[in-house]
Each structure stands twice: as C-alpha cells, then as structure tokens.
Amino acid sequence: MPDKTKIRTLGRSKPQKRGERETFHGSKQSSKKGHWFGPNVQKWAILIGLSIIVSILLFPNVLTRPRIYDLGDVADRDIKASRELLIENNELTEKSRQEATKEVLAVYDFDPTGTNILARIGDAFSAGRQYLAEVPSVTDSPEKLPKDQATNADAFKQSFFETLDVAPDEKIIGLLMKNGFPWEVEETVIDLVTQVQKKGIVINKAILERQSGMGIFLHNIHTGQELKVTDLNRFYDVKAARKIINGQSQALEQSLSSSRLAEVAVNLSVALIKPNLTFNKRETELRKDLAQKSVKPFYFKVKKGEMLVREGERIQGEHLLRLSEENKSLKQKEIIGRAPAMALLIAYLLAAIYMVGLLTNGSSREEVKGLLFSAVTLLAVFLVVVMFNFMAEDVARGFRFFSPRTLLFAAPVASGAMLVAVFQGMRLTASFSLIISVLAAFVVGGDAEFFLYFFVSSLIAGYGVRH
C-alpha cells in the first residue's frame, strides 16, 4: 500500500514564503522593464537622439530668434552673411524708374478735322440757301414777315448757329441772309479755319512749352497714327489762331465782293476757332507706368561669410537693407520646418546603414556599447567640423595665400575614422566614414568634392591605422 505521506506531498505543493513571492514579482517587473528599455530600444534611441542633435547643430537658429535692429541701433556682435545674398538696390532702382518716367513723351490727341467743322460749315450754308429758296421774302423785308414766318426764321437762325456750334450773332446771320449765303463767304471761312486747324490749336500753350526739351507724341484720333513732334512752335493757342485770322481782313476785303462780306467771313471764322489739340493724361500716365515696370531692379551681391555689420557699429540704412535680407533666410518658421526635415533625413541614413548591418558587431549588449561609442565619436568629430567651419574665415585673413574654402579641406574628419578603426574594425570604419563625410559636407556647404575628399581620406586613415 502506498505511503500516504508521499501522496500528500505530491498532491499539494509547499506554500511559498513571503520573501520568495516578492522575489518572483520583482523578477517579473524587471523583465517588463527590460522589455521596454532593452538593447533594441536603446539602439534606436541612440540613432534618433543623434539625428536630432545633428539637425539642431546644422540649424542653430531654430532655438533662437535673430535680433531685429532699428536705424541708429548699435550692433552687439559681428554679423556675417549665412549664405549668398542678392539684395535689391532700392535707391538706384527708384532713380532709374524716375529717369524712365521722365523720358516718356506726353501724348496729345490731335483732331485735324476739328470735330468735322468743314462739313458743318457746308451743312449750315446749304441749309441757309435752301431756306431762302423756300421763303424768298425774308431777304427783302424780314421785319414785315407774318408771325408764323418770323417764328420759322428765328428757328432757322438758331439751327444755323447750333450746326456751327457757335454763339448766335444777329449781325452775321443778317448779312448772310441778305446776301443769300454766298459761296465765296463759305469757301473763305473754310480756308481760314483750315489754315490754322491743320497746324493744331491748344488750350494753353504755356503748358505745352514745358515739353519743348523732349517733344510730344501727336496722336491722330481718326487714323490712330502717332507722330513725334519736337518743334512745338508750330502749334497755336486760341488767341494766336484768332489773331492770325483777324490779320487777313485787309486781304479779304480786296478778294471778296464787299468789305462787309469780308468782315462776316472773318468774324464767323474767329467764332469757329476751337482747340483741336488736347493733352491725353490717361494715356501718358499709362505709358509712364509701363516705363516704370519695364525697369528691372538693380541688385548687389553679398557673398557667404561677408561681414554685414561689425560689433559696436551704428546701424545705417544700408545695414538695415542687408540685415533684413539676411533675416529672411533665418525666418523662424522656415528653419523650424528645415530642422525636422534634416533630422528625418539623417535618421533615415543612420537607420538604413544600421538595418543592413553596417553599424552592428557582436551581441546585443556589445552592439549598444559599440553604437554608443560610434555615436559619441561621430558627434565629437561633427562638432569639431562645425567649429572649424566657423573659424576658417578668420584664420584665412591671417594667411592671404589661403582661402577659407581651401582651409576647410584641413578639417580633421578622418580622426574619427581612425578611432573607430582602432576599436571596432574596418567594417564599421567604412560605414562611419560614409556618415561623417555626408554630415561634414552638409556643414561646409554640401559640395560633392568635400564629401569625396572626406570619405576617401577617412577610409585611407582608418586602413592605415588598422594595418
């Protein structure tokens, strides 16, 4: 028969002591903690942290705002151009625009027909002859006309002057009606008016003479053609045009059948004189605007690293112009957008190299230590390159035969590869050289020749130390 004591021992386990239970729960919690902060998480934290730090070092202004200076302020530090700047020279541009505006010729609308004055003269005289043919008694004794005919006569007179667009004159219309609206008077009036109108009549010649140094554009409103006129003495004002017509009175008295008809022809011609040359302000202003817009802005170039303002210097207008252009490239929103983008780009680069196994070597814990060593070395070399790039400009001033760009090739990028080669081998040296060369090239301007030089020199230095 089996032993009862043994059966009870197998059926019920011995109760755990309090210390053993605490040890069990503690190991359970430590396993959870190890899961969240294990080697894989530590490696990714190193890669992400390195990416963020490097991106901030590439864009240090993301943490600070550039000071905005006003006219008359004193610069508290030396300020250099962070990149090549193309700055508009507002003073020279505005001066060129004003000169272009002054060179625009004034536009004057010219109506050679004088609002169809010749046709209106012909219509008025034809209507007068037709009226006299219908009412011949008007010329004999106009004061004895019946009331209805007198009313018609007044209406005709008003229509006559409205056709000519002149003020009514009883003396003129009376003589014309008495003489039957003679053809010789009509032709004389047409000749006198045409004589001055074809030259051009302006309202105020004093205003026109302001353009005498340059001339004007004469725009024919009927044909649309334009003619540049520099001799402005050819034009008349209303007073001068009427004076010319009045000066021909004596000659007309001899050519016409009577002196009274000559007087009528002269007086009617003088009344018909009106300006036919007017300043087109709208068209002139449009051409001035086009001339201003056609002037391209003038720019001056500021090279990268060129001093914008020195410490202790008082801010002048030119300084403000340069500093405002520099601040445009340092806008907080733009930099805040660039820094995360650069961090993401660097993280992709590090993650890609890590995932293909170029940054791993050994067990998980050894991988973390090796990755941390590589990250610290990378960050240290990167800081040295940043400082070297910052000091290259000042160092180059002491050596005229060296340019700042030449001195950048002396940056100790290969020193990091040498350290990695000593402690981690050539496989990790190659991946380290690739990463530090890319980042160093970003610091010094992103040129391909710097990347190739840093990469090749790092590989050679690592191989030389290892072997």
C-alpha positions in Angstrom: 0.0 0.0 0.0 1.5 3.3 -1.0 2.8 5.7 1.6 0.1 8.4 2.5 2.8 10.9 3.4 4.3 10.8 -0.1 0.9 11.1 -1.7 0.1 14.2 0.2 3.5 15.7 -0.7 2.9 15.2 -4.4 -0.7 16.4 -4.3 -0.1 19.8 -2.6 3.0 21.9 -3.1 4.6 23.6 -0.2 3.4 27.2 0.3 5.8 29.9 -0.7 7.3 32.2 1.8 6.8 35.9 1.7 10.4 36.6 0.5 10.1 34.1 -2.3 6.9 35.7 -3.5 8.5 39.2 -3.6 11.5 37.9 -5.5 9.1 36.3 -8.1 7.1 39.6 -8.6 10.3 41.6 -8.7 11.8 39.4 -11.5 8.5 39.7 -13.3 8.6 43.6 -13.2 12.3 43.7 -14.2 11.5 41.5 -17.2 8.8 44.1 -18.3 11.3 46.9 -17.7 13.9 45.1 -19.7 11.4 44.7 -22.5 10.7 48.4 -22.7 14.4 49.5 -22.3 16.1 46.6 -23.9 19.1 46.7 -26.3 16.9 47.3 -29.4 15.1 50.3 -27.8 18.5 51.7 -26.6 20.0 51.4 -30.1 17.0 53.2 -31.7 17.1 55.9 -29.0 20.8 56.5 -29.8 20.1 56.8 -33.5 17.1 59.1 -33.1 18.9 61.3 -30.5 22.0 61.6 -32.7 19.8 62.7 -35.6 18.0 65.4 -33.6 21.3 66.8 -32.1 23.0 66.9 -35.5 20.0 68.6 -37.1 20.0 71.3 -34.4 23.7 71.9 -34.9 23.1 72.3 -38.6 20.3 74.9 -37.9 21.3 76.5 -34.6 18.9 79.4 -35.2 16.0 77.1 -34.6 16.4 77.7 -30.9 16.9 81.5 -31.1 15.3 84.4 -32.9 17.5 86.8 -34.8 17.6 90.3 -33.3 15.7 92.9 -35.2 17.7 96.2 -35.4 16.3 99.6 -36.0 18.0 102.6 -37.6 20.6 104.1 -35.2 21.0 101.0 -33.0 24.4 99.7 -32.2 25.3 96.1 -33.2 26.1 93.9 -30.2 28.1 91.4 -32.3 29.6 90.8 -35.7 27.0 89.6 -38.2 28.1 87.7 -41.3 26.0 86.5 -44.3 25.0 82.9 -43.7 24.5 82.4 -47.4 25.0 84.3 -50.7 22.5 87.2 -50.7 21.1 89.1 -53.7 19.9 92.4 -52.3 17.9 94.9 -54.3 19.4 98.4 -54.5 16.2 100.4 -53.9 17.8 103.8 -54.3 19.3 103.0 -57.7 16.2 101.2 -58.9 14.0 104.1 -57.9 16.3 106.6 -59.6 16.3 104.6 -62.8 12.5 104.4 -62.7 12.2 108.1 -62.3 14.6 108.7 -65.2 12.5 106.3 -67.3 9.3 108.2 -66.4 10.9 111.5 -67.3 11.8 110.1 -70.8 8.2 109.3 -71.6 6.8 111.8 -74.0 3.5 113.4 -73.4 0.6 112.2 -75.6 -1.6 114.8 -77.3 -4.8 113.9 -79.2 -5.0 115.7 -82.5 -8.2 116.1 -84.4 -7.3 117.6 -87.8 -11.0 117.9 -88.8 -11.9 120.0 -85.7 -14.9 117.8 -84.9 -16.0 117.8 -88.6 -16.0 121.6 -88.7 -15.7 121.8 -92.5 -18.7 119.5 -93.0 -20.7 121.6 -90.5 -19.9 124.8 -92.3 -21.1 123.3 -95.6 -24.3 121.9 -94.0 -25.1 125.3 -92.4 -24.7 127.3 -95.6 -26.6 124.7 -97.6 -29.4 124.8 -95.1 -29.4 128.7 -95.4 -29.6 128.7 -99.1 -32.4 126.1 -99.1 -34.3 128.2 -96.5 -34.1 131.3 -98.6 -35.2 129.4 -101.7 -38.4 128.4 -99.8 -39.0 131.8 -98.2 -37.6 134.4 -100.6 -39.4 137.3 -98.9 -37.1 137.0 -95.8 -34.3 138.8 -97.6 -36.5 141.7 -98.7 -38.2 142.8 -95.5 -37.6 140.5 -92.6 -39.3 142.8 -90.2 -42.6 142.7 -92.1 -42.9 138.9 -92.1 -46.1 137.3 -90.8 -45.9 135.9 -87.3 -45.6 132.3 -88.3 -42.8 133.0 -90.8 -41.0 135.2 -88.3 -41.1 132.2 -85.9 -39.7 130.0 -88.6 -36.9 132.5 -89.3 -35.9 132.6 -85.6 -35.9 128.7 -85.6 -33.7 128.7 -88.7 -31.2 131.2 -87.2 -31.0 129.1 -84.0 -30.5 125.9 -86.1 -27.8 127.6 -88.1 -25.7 128.6 -85.1 -26.3 125.2 -83.4 -25.0 123.5 -86.5 -21.8 125.6 -86.4 -21.6 125.3 -82.6 -21.0 129.0 -82.1 -22.8 131.7 -80.2 -25.7 133.4 -82.1 -24.8 136.7 -83.8 -27.6 138.7 -85.4 -25.2 140.8 -87.4 -23.5 137.8 -89.0 -26.8 135.9 -89.8 -28.4 139.1 -91.0 -25.7 139.8 -93.6 -25.6 136.2 -94.7 -29.3 136.1 -95.2 -29.3 139.4 -97.0 -26.6 138.2 -99.4 -28.1 134.7 -99.9 -25.4 132.8 -98.0 -22.8 133.4 -100.8 -20.4 130.6 -101.9 -17.4 133.0 -101.6 -18.0 133.5 -97.9 -18.4 129.8 -97.3 -15.2 129.0 -99.1 -13.3 131.8 -97.4 -14.5 130.6 -94.0 -13.4 127.1 -94.8 -9.9 128.3 -96.0 -9.4 130.4 -92.9 -10.4 127.7 -90.4 -8.4 125.0 -92.2 -5.3 127.2 -92.3 -4.9 127.3 -88.5 -6.6 123.9 -87.6 -4.1 121.9 -89.7 -1.3 123.3 -87.6 -3.0 122.4 -84.3 -4.7 124.6 -81.7 -4.0 124.0 -78.0 -5.9 125.5 -75.0 -2.8 126.7 -73.1 0.5 126.8 -75.0 2.5 127.6 -71.8 1.8 124.1 -70.6 2.7 122.7 -73.9 6.0 124.5 -74.0 7.1 122.6 -70.8 7.7 119.7 -73.2 9.9 121.7 -75.5 13.1 120.0 -74.5 11.8 116.5 -75.4 8.8 116.9 -77.7 5.4 115.2 -77.7 3.6 112.4 -79.4 0.9 113.7 -81.7 -1.9 111.1 -81.8 -4.3 111.4 -84.7 -7.6 110.3 -83.3 -9.0 109.3 -86.7 -6.2 107.3 -88.1 -4.6 106.2 -84.8 -1.1 107.1 -86.2 1.4 108.8 -83.9 4.0 111.4 -84.9 6.8 112.6 -82.7 7.0 116.4 -82.8 9.9 118.3 -81.3 9.1 121.7 -82.8 6.3 122.9 -80.6 6.3 126.4 -82.0 4.2 125.1 -84.9 1.2 125.0 -82.7 -1.2 127.9 -81.8 -3.2 128.7 -78.8 -6.8 130.0 -79.4 -5.7 133.6 -79.0 -2.9 133.3 -81.5 -5.1 131.5 -84.0 -7.8 134.2 -83.9 -5.1 136.9 -84.3 -3.8 135.2 -87.5 -7.3 135.2 -88.9 -8.0 138.8 -88.0 -4.7 139.8 -89.7 -6.1 138.7 -93.0 -9.1 141.1 -93.0 -7.5 143.6 -95.4 -6.5 141.0 -98.0 -10.0 139.5 -97.9 -11.6 142.9 -98.5 -9.9 143.0 -101.8 -10.6 139.4 -102.8 -14.3 139.4 -101.8 -17.1 141.4 -103.5 -17.6 143.7 -100.5 -15.8 144.6 -97.3 -18.9 143.7 -95.3 -18.7 140.1 -96.5 -15.0 140.0 -95.7 -15.9 141.2 -92.2 -18.6 138.5 -91.9 -16.2 135.8 -93.1 -13.5 136.9 -90.6 -15.9 137.2 -87.6 -17.5 133.8 -88.4 -14.1 132.1 -88.7 -12.9 133.6 -85.4 -16.0 132.3 -83.7 -15.4 128.8 -85.2 -11.9 128.6 -83.8 -11.7 125.9 -81.0 -8.8 123.8 -79.7 -8.2 120.5 -81.6 -5.1 119.5 -79.7 -5.7 118.2 -76.2 -3.4 116.5 -73.6 -4.2 112.8 -73.1 -3.4 112.5 -69.4 -4.7 108.9 -69.1 -2.5 107.5 -72.0 0.5 109.4 -70.8 0.2 108.1 -67.2 -0.3 104.5 -68.6 3.0 104.8 -70.6 4.8 106.2 -67.5 3.6 103.2 -65.5 4.8 100.8 -68.3 8.1 102.6 -68.3 8.5 102.1 -64.6 7.6 98.4 -64.7 10.0 97.8 -67.6 12.9 98.9 -65.4 14.4 95.8 -63.9 15.5 96.1 -60.2 19.2 96.6 -59.6 20.8 94.1 -57.2 24.2 93.9 -55.5 25.6 90.6 -54.3 26.8 89.7 -50.8 28.9 86.6 -50.6 28.6 84.0 -48.0 30.6 84.9 -44.9 30.9 88.6 -45.9 30.6 90.9 -42.9 27.2 92.6 -42.8 27.8 94.7 -39.7 30.6 94.8 -37.1 30.2 94.8 -33.3 29.8 98.4 -32.0 28.9 99.8 -35.4 25.9 102.1 -35.6 23.1 100.7 -37.9 22.7 102.7 -41.0 20.2 102.4 -43.9 22.5 100.1 -45.9 23.0 97.9 -42.9 19.2 97.5 -42.4 18.8 96.5 -46.1 21.4 93.8 -45.7 20.2 92.6 -42.3 16.6 92.4 -43.5 17.6 90.2 -46.4 19.7 88.0 -44.0 16.8 87.7 -41.6 14.6 86.4 -44.5 16.8 83.4 -44.8 16.6 82.9 -41.0 12.9 83.1 -40.6 11.8 81.0 -37.6 9.0 79.2 -39.4 11.3 78.2 -42.3 14.1 77.0 -40.0 11.6 75.1 -37.8 10.5 73.3 -41.0 14.0 72.6 -42.2 15.4 71.2 -38.9 12.8 68.3 -38.6 13.3 67.5 -42.3 17.0 67.3 -41.8 16.6 65.2 -38.7 14.4 62.8 -40.6 16.8 62.6 -43.4 19.7 61.8 -41.1 17.6 59.3 -39.2 16.8 57.5 -42.5 20.5 57.4 -43.4 21.5 56.0 -40.0 18.6 53.6 -39.9 19.4 52.3 -43.4 23.0 51.7 -42.5 22.1 50.1 -39.2 19.4 47.8 -40.7 21.8 46.4 -43.3 24.2 45.5 -40.5 26.9 48.1 -41.2 26.7 49.5 -37.7 26.4 46.2 -35.7 29.0 44.0 -34.4 28.7 41.3 -31.7 26.0 40.5 -29.2 23.1 42.8 -28.3 24.8 44.4 -25.3 28.1 44.8 -27.2 26.1 46.3 -30.1 24.7 49.0 -27.8 28.1 49.9 -26.4 29.7 49.9 -29.9 26.8 52.0 -31.3 27.1 54.5 -28.4 30.9 54.8 -29.0 30.3 55.4 -32.7 27.6 58.0 -32.0 29.8 59.9 -29.4 32.8 59.8 -31.8 30.6 61.0 -34.7 29.1 63.8 -32.6 32.6 64.9 -31.4 34.0 65.0 -34.9 30.9 66.8 -36.2 31.3 69.5 -33.5 35.0 69.9 -34.5 34.0 70.4 -38.1 31.3 72.9 -37.2 33.9 74.9 -35.2 36.4 74.6 -37.9 34.0 75.9 -40.5 33.2 78.9 -38.2 36.8 79.8 -37.7 38.0 79.2 -41.3 37.1 82.8 -42.3 39.0 84.4 -39.5 42.1 82.1 -40.0 42.2 82.9 -43.7 42.5 86.6 -43.0 45.9 86.0 -41.5 47.1 83.9 -44.5 46.4 85.7 -47.7 47.6 82.8 -49.8 44.8 80.5 -48.3 41.1 81.0 -49.0 38.5 79.9 -46.4 37.4 77.2 -48.8 40.9 75.8 -49.0 41.2 75.6 -45.2 38.0 73.6 -45.0 39.9 70.7 -46.6 42.1 70.6 -43.5 39.2 69.7 -41.2 40.1 66.7 -39.1 37.3 64.5 -40.3 39.5 61.4 -40.7 40.4 61.4 -37.0 37.0 59.8 -36.1 37.5 57.0 -38.6 40.9 56.3 -37.1 39.4 55.9 -33.6 36.7 53.6 -34.9 39.2 51.6 -36.8 41.3 51.0 -33.7 38.4 49.9 -31.5 35.8 48.4 -33.9 37.4 47.3 -37.1 37.3 48.3 -40.8 33.7 47.2 -41.5 32.4 49.8 -39.0 35.1 52.2 -40.1 33.6 52.2 -43.7 30.1 52.9 -42.5 31.3 55.6 -40.0 33.3 57.3 -42.8 30.3 57.4 -45.0 28.1 59.0 -42.4 30.6 61.6 -41.1 31.6 62.5 -44.7 27.9 63.2 -45.5 27.4 65.3 -42.4 30.7 67.2 -42.8 29.8 68.0 -46.4 26.5 69.5 -45.1 28.4 71.7 -42.7 30.8 73.2 -45.3 28.2 73.8 -48.0 27.1 70.5 -49.3 29.6 70.3 -52.2 30.3 66.9 -53.7 34.1 67.4 -53.7 34.1 67.8 -50.0 32.2 64.6 -49.5 34.5 62.6 -51.8 37.6 64.1 -50.1 36.4 63.4 -46.6 35.2 59.9 -47.4 38.3 58.8 -49.2 40.6 60.3 -46.6 38.7 58.7 -43.8 38.9 55.2 -45.4 42.7 55.7 -46.0 43.3 56.9 -42.5 41.3 54.0 -41.0 43.0 51.4 -43.1 46.5 52.9 -42.3 45.8 52.7 -38.5 44.4 49.2 -38.7 47.2 47.8 -40.7 
